[in-house]
Amino acid sequence: MKAIQIIIGWLLDVWLGDPASLPHPVVLFGKMIARGEHALNKGQHRRLKGALLAIILVLLVFCVTWLLLKLCAILSPWLSTALQIILIFFCLAGTTLIREVRQVFIALDRSLEEGRQQVARIVGRDTTQLTAQEVRKAALETLAENLSDGVIAPMFWYLLLGVPGMMAYKMVNTLDSMIGYHSERYLQFGSFAARMDDVANYLPARLTALLMVLSAGKPQLLSFVKQFGRCHASPNSGYPESALAGILDCRFGGPHIYFGEVFDKPYIGTNDRELTTEDMKKAVMINRLSEILMLMITASLSLLW
């Protein structure tokens, strides 16, 4: 049943993405984090208060999900199964990002300004001064990183801790995306959330890079990933990004602006060639093949366990 649940949940994501008409748990997570940050990110002991907020929210999500599934199982096993499939669907975010990245390239074909506005929907950096090449790089970097955060890591935690673990991971990831920045406002308050996300994604990020190079039929790129995977401010994001840079034979990284501050990110790769729509199509194909490989692994191990 666990194998069937993950397959159906993934198929729903491929089919529907994140429908805007449906309430999404991550929206609720965001509101909880925003309220906690507004109330606690002031005065003294900000690092401690940020750590307590992160721990409490992650444990709360895990426990509430576990209790809700137990209650549903008592009422009806089918109700519990249906709820788990729905939650799996909500935890997977491969299709929506693929659609957004495609729209970035379509918008960029119309005008640079439209491309900048479109890519601003999926990245946290300032996009107002980006060149066309930088817009394409930003979109593809995010696509690679999201493959780990949005698909591979949730499946990884589903294998280890079931749907409650999958939901708890989404809270960890949402915490990092909202308060895990090295800006003046979040440097202390979000430091624990950022480290928690680093730990949660350590193995999934490296697994993602492996799946990507296997999907591309280029296992020899593992040495490239080993060389450039650590060339990133994040201990994890560099691995899927370096895998995609190797597959496309391009260069990612460089200076980015976040909240008005310039951050010099190391370069990943050496070939600073012009990116094209064909590169985007190839990257999307690699993402999908990697998802399918991870789905097969997850379903198979679920059956064995």
N, C-alpha and C positions, 0 to 999 in steps of 0.2 A: 504493500500500500504506500509506503514511503517513497518508493521509486516512481509509482504512478503519479503521486501528488506533485513531485518536482517536475515531471514531464508535462503534466497538464498546466501547471503554473507557468512554466517557460513558454509553452505554446500560446497561452493567453497573452503573455507579454509581447510575443512576436506579432500576434494578431491585433492587439488593442493599444499597446504602449501604455501611457498613463493618461486615461481619458480625463479631460478637464471637468467633465460633468460629475465625476465620482469623488467623494471625499477621500483624501489620501492620508494615511497615518503619518507620513513625514511632515505634512503641513501641521498636524497636531504637535509633533515633536518640535518643530520650529517655534511654535507659539510657546510651548513649555520652556524651551531654552531661552527665548527672548525675555520672558517674564522673570525667569531666574536671574539672567544676566543683568536686567534693569534693576532688580532689587538688591543684588549682592555685589556687583562690580563697582564698588565705591569704598572709600575709607581704607582701613588697614586690613592686613591678612587676606589680600585679594587672591593670592595663590592658593591658600587653604580653602577659601570659600568656593573658588572655581573647581577645585578638586572634589569637594563635597557635593557640589551640584552635579558634576559629571557622574560620580559614583552612584548617587541616589537615583538619577534619572535612568541610567542603564539598568540598575537592579529593579527599578520600578517597572520598566517595560518588560523585562524578562519574567518577573513574577506575575504581573497582570496577564500577560499572554499565556503563561503556563496554567494559571488558575482558570482563565476563560476557556481554554481548550479542555481542561479536566471537567468543567461544568457541562460543556457541550457533549463530551463523551458520555457523561451520566445520562443526559437527556436522550441522545441518539448518536451512535457511532458515525452515521452518515452526516449528521450536522457537524460533528467535529472534523470529519474529513473535508467537508465543503469549506469550512472556515479556514482550515490549514491551506487549502489550495488558493483561496482568496488572498491570504496573507503572503503566501509565496509570490503570487502575482504582483502584489504591491511592493515586495522587497526587491524584485528584479527590475532593472532600469536600462536594459540594453537598447530596446527599440526606440524609445523617445530620444535618447542622445543621438542615435544614428540619423533619425529624422531631422533633428536640429542641425547636425553637422552638414547634412545635405543642403538644408536651407541656407546655411552660411555661404556655401559655394554658389548656389543659385542667386542669392542676393548680391554677392560680389560681382557676378557677371553683369548685373544691372548697374551697380555703382559702388565705389569704395565706401561711401557713407552708409549705404544700406548694409554692406558687408560688416562694417564696424558695429552697427546697431544690432545686427543679428547675432554676431559672435558674443556680444555683451550679455546675451541671455544665458550663456553656458560657461562663461569664465568670470573669475573674480577680479581680474586686473582691469586697469583703465584702458579702454579700447579707442578712445577718441583720436589718438595720434598714430594708430597703427597703420603701417603700409599694407598693401594687398598681400604681400608675401607673409607678413606677420599675422594677418588675419587667418590665412590658411594654416600657418603653423600652430596658432593658438587653438584652432578647431581640431586639428589632428592630434595635438598633444592631449587635449581634453578627451578625445575619443579613446585614445589608448589608456589613459588613466581611469576613465569611467568603466572600461571593460573589467578592470580589476575591482574597483569600488562598487560598480553597479551590477555585476553578474558573478564573476568568479569568487569573490570574497563572500557574498551572501550564500552561494552554494556550498562553499567550504565550511562555513559556520552552521549551515543546515545539516551537513554530514556529522559534525561534532556534537551539536546541541539541539538539533531539531528546529522547529519553527520559532520557539522562544529565543534560541540563540541567534537565529537569523534576524529577528526583530530587534534584539538587543544590539546587534552589529549595526543596524540601520541608525539606531540612536547614537552610537559611537561615531559613525560617519557624519551624521548631521551636526553633532556637537563640534567636530573638527571643522566642518565647512562654515560654521557660523562664528565660532569664537577661537579657533585654533590658528590665529594669525600672529605674525611677529610684529604687529603694529603697537604703537604706544598704548592704545586702549586695551588690547587683549594679551599683551606680552606676559603678564603675570596671571591674569584670570583664566586664560585659555591654555596655559602651558600643560596642565595635566591632561586636558581633553586631547591636545595634539599628540602627546606621548601615548595615550591610550589608543588612539587611532593608529599610530605607528606600530604598536604591538599587534593590534588586531589584523593589520594588513601585511605584516612582515612576510609570512609564508604565502598568502594569496597573491601578493604582487610578483613574487618570484615564480610562482606557479603560472601566473598569467603570461609572463615573458616566455616561459618554456612552451606553453600551449600555442602562443603566437608563432614562434619560429618553427614549430612542428606543423602548424597549419599552413605555413608558407612553404613547407618542404625544404627548409634551410637550417637544419640543426647545426651547421657550421657557424651560424651567427651567435651561438651561445658564448663564444669567446668575445665577440663584439659587445654583447649584453653585459658580460662580466667586466669588461673594460669601462663602459660608459654608464652602467646601471647606477653606480655610486656618484655620478656627476650630477647631482641634484640636491636642492636644499632639503628635500624629503628623503628619508632613508628607503622609501618604497617606490615613489612615483617614477623614479628614473628607470626602473626595470621594464615596465611595459612601454614606456616612451622610447627607451633605447632599442627594444625589440622592433618597434614600428620604424624607427629611424634606420635601423639596419635593413629591414625588409624593403623600405622605399629608397634606400641609399640617399638619405637627406640629412639635414642638420636641424635639431631642435634646440631650445634653450635661448639664453641671452637675457638682456635686461628687460624687466617688466615693471610696471607701476601698479602698486596696490595702495589704495587709500592715500594717494598723493605722495607716497614714498617709493623711491626707485630701489629695486632689488636686482642685483646682478646674479643671474643664474648661470651656472657653467653650461657650456655647449655640449650637446649630446650628438655625436657624429661629426664628420668633417666635411661632407659634401654640401656646401651651401647653395644648392641648385634651386631653381624656381619650381615651386610645387604647382600641380595642376589638378583639374577635376578627375583625371584618370587616377591620380594618387589617392584621392578621396575614395573612389570606387574600390580600389584595391584594399585600402584600409578597412572599409566597411566589410568586404568579403572576408578578410582575415579575422575581424571581430566575430562575425557570424560562425565561421568555422571553429574558432576557439571556444565559443559558447557551446557549440554542439559537442565538441570533445569533452568539455567539462560536464555537460549534461550526461553524457554516456558514462563518465567516470562516477559521477554522483549517483546515478541510478543503479549502476552495477554494484558499487560498494554498499548502497542501501539494501540491495537484495542479499548480499553476503552477510551483512551485519544483522 
